Amino acid sequence: MLYRLLAKLFINGLRYRCLKLTGSSAAPEALSMEITHRCIARCVMCNIWKIPASVADLPMDDWLGLLGQPIFRLLKELDVTGGEPFLRDDLPSLMKGVCALKAGNLKELRSIALTTNGFLTETVLRSTREMLDDMKRAGLDLVVVLAMDAVGQTHDRIRNVRNAWQKLSATIEGLIRLRQEYPNMIIGLKTTILPETVDELDRIAQFAGERDLFTIISPCIVTEGRYGNEALADRLKFGTEEIDKMIHFYESPSFQWSYHRMGLLDLLKEGTLHKPCSAGFNYFFVRSTGEVHPCPLLKTSIGNIGDASMEELMRSDAARRFRRGVGSFKECGYCTEPGLERYALPFEGFHYLTLFRTLGKKDFLAFHHHMGLDKYV
């Protein structure tokens, strides 16, 4: 198995470089869908909630129509996000539709990730159970990712929601009970580190460890893309003391995302980030309006799914130019988004082979399964 994996990564590495040189496209293996920009929270690090209510979300039929296009026949992972996805009453119908497509166009789909702030406890638990029943029959995993900034009232202040921590805690405990019935559910926490929450990291890691929750813990990103928070740059800037504390945390055994940790340590210590990226090749982000972005952090759009098929958009001149420039955009130098690494490592190939030399056979295979990368190779 190991040598077949290494050979596949080498072939992938050669293929990726040919694609990048020509700007050619590949079939999407991962897709993020922002099914709504509406949100309950008023987070201090994000301006998605400032999008006017008059900006309409796409109907669920449009999302299902997108996923039914032949270009997604190799799709392996679907990320459903917002805003707050559970504000859409028809969220379970989307999942039911995806499960129906699993028998046809989405035969390769393995898992659906669903991101939530966890404030709508009753709705989250009821809808999740309904979705899990359908997904279990379809042979799909549901990965529920809950946003957590701190353990306690600091979370309330970051989210600008009264009793935010109380609501989130109730949702987490309810999902943990639900997990006992559904082995196809995985629960995790996603933490966006801010200057005022650096001291919360060990407590978050302990909270997650005690409940068997995976963690995604990354410094906040300032970008004019998805989060639209470039005006908050001064407020979100880390000082020397905060950077030193983050380095100490990432060097501790608390943080489990090994590859992500290595990249973040390089960034925090040296000010530069070196990691592979396959945005625009095997990954795309679609906003609630249908606008397609090869990378969620960049404002660059290659068109709208209401105007052309996904395959046409992917083969456009705009998409080709983007792929040629991957790695050279200024945002690439400080991108701390961990999800993109999972899609890029197997696809780009050579960085992953280097990791094999660094980790050795045993740890490399453990890392491979821990990150769920076997679905991409």
C-alpha positions, -999 to +999 in steps of 0.1 A: +000+000+000+027+025+010+047+022-022+016+025-044+007+056-024+042+071-029+041+063-066+007+079-070+020+111-052+049+113-076+026+110-106+003+136-091+033+159-086+042+157-123+006+162-134+001+192-111+031+210-126+019+204-161-015+217-152-001+248-135+022+255-164-006+255-189-033+268-165-054+237-174-082+225-151-088+192-133-121+177-120-132+191-086-126+168-056-137+193-030-163+220-030-174+247-005-210+260-008-220+291+012-257+284+012-265+316+031-248+348+041-273+353+069-258+349+104-269+352+140-235+362+152-218+396+148-183+384+151-155+410+157-132+394+131-157+388+102-180+410+081-201+384+064-230+394+086-229+429+071-240+417+037-274+433+031-305+412+037-317+422+003-290+400-013-309+368-019-296+333-012-298+308-040-327+283-038-317+248-028-327+235-062-299+256-077-274+240-054-286+205-062-286+214-099-249+224-095-240+192-078-258+172-105-235+185-132-211+158-147-180+178-137-186+168-101-184+130-108-151+128-088-162+150-059-151+135-026-158+161+000-186+187+002-184+216+026-217+234+035-211+267+052-225+302+057-233+326+074-252+301+096-265+272+075-291+262+101-309+294+094-322+277+063-352+256+071-346+236+039-311+224+049-323+188+055-338+188+020-304+198+006-288+168+024-316+145+012-310+156-024-272+151-020-279+116-007-300+109-038-272+121-060-248+097-043-263+069-062-257+087-095-235+117-102-218+118-068-207+082-065-173+092-052-186+115-025-174+103+010-183+131+034-202+163+040-188+189+064-212+213+080-200+244+098-222+261+125-219+285+154-242+262+174-266+289+187-298+273+174-295+243+196-329+227+191-328+233+153-293+219+150-300+187+170-334+180+152-321+187+117-288+168+123-306+137+134-328+139+103-298+144+080-279+116+097-306+091+090-305+099+053-267+100+052-263+067+070-284+049+044-263+066+016-230+056+032-219+092+038-201+107+069-213+140+084-186+162+098-201+188+121-177+217+128-186+241+156-170+276+159-155+281+193-134+311+203-130+305+240-143+284+269-167+307+287-179+343+284-151+355+263-168+336+235-199+358+240-179+389+235-162+377+204-195+366+188-214+396+201-243+372+211-258+370+246-254+336+262-234+324+231-212+301+252-242+286+270-260+279+236-228+265+220-222+242+250-257+228+249-254+221+212-220+203+216-233+181+244-264+173+224-243+163+194-221+142+215-251+122+227-263+119+191-228+106+181-234+076+202-263+066+179-246+075+146-210+063+140-210+082+107-209+115+126-176+133+134-176+164+156-149+190+158-142+226+168-128+254+147-111+283+165-101+315+149-073+329+170-075+367+178-051+388+199-075+386+229-080+348+227-044+336+225-046+327+262-076+305+256-059+280+233-048+254+260-083+255+275-099+249+241-076+220+234-083+205+268-121+209+263-119+191+229-097+164+242-120+155+271-149+152+246-130+134+217-135+164+193-110+172+166-096+208+165-089+233+138-071+262+154-057+289+132-048+326+134-074+350+119-071+359+083-074+395+070-087+395+034-110+413+011-123+379+000-148+359+019-146+376+053-144+411+039-125+422+070-096+442+056-109+473+075-102+454+107-065+448+100-052+470+129-076+454+154-067+419+144-029+424+143-009+402+166+018+417+188+052+400+197+038+386+229+008+370+212+030+355+185+053+340+211+023+325+229+010+310+196+045+295+189+045+279+224+011+264+218+019+250+184+051+235+197+031+217+225+015+183+221-020+199+223-022+208+186-030+178+164-029+191+128+008+182+123+013+196+088-007+227+095+013+232+127+046+231+108+034+257+083+021+280+110+053+277+129+073+288+098+049+317+094+050+328+130+088+325+133+100+336+099+070+356+085+067+334+055+045+304+047+054+276+023+027+251+015+010+236-016-022+249-029-047+234-054-073+261-053-088+265-088-076+230-097-095+205-076-112+229-052-137+258-055-158+280-033-193+292-043-209+321-026-246+324-016-252+344-048-237+317-071-205+335-076-176+311-081-142+317-065-112+294-070-100+305-035-123+317-007-097+342+005-094+361-027-120+384-043-112+369-077-143+354-094-145+332-125-182+338-130-216+328-117-233+294-119-264+311-130-247+323-162-227+292-173-220+256-163-193+248-138-172+232-165-174+263-187-164+285-158-135+262-149-122+263-185-125+301-189-096+324-194-102+339-159-098+305-143-067+296-164-050+329-154-058+322-118-043+287-118-011+300-134-008+325-105-015+301-076+012+306-050+022+340-062-008+361-048+001+382-017-025+363+003-007+330-004+021+342+019-001+343+050-029+319+042-037+301+074-067+282+061-062+245+070-089+230+049-072+239+017-041+219+027-061+187+028-072+190-008-038+202-020-014+177-003-023+146-023-031+166-055+002+186-056+021+154-046+057+165-041+052+184-007+035+152+006+065+131-006+088+154+013+067+149+044+073+112+041+110+117+043+105+139+073+081+117+093+092+082+084+070+053+074+050+048+106+042+084+114+035+092+077+008+065+075-007+076+108-008+112+095-023+101+062-052+084+080-056+110+107-061+137+081-085+116+061-063+119+030-068+083+019-101+095+002-080+117-022-055+091-033 
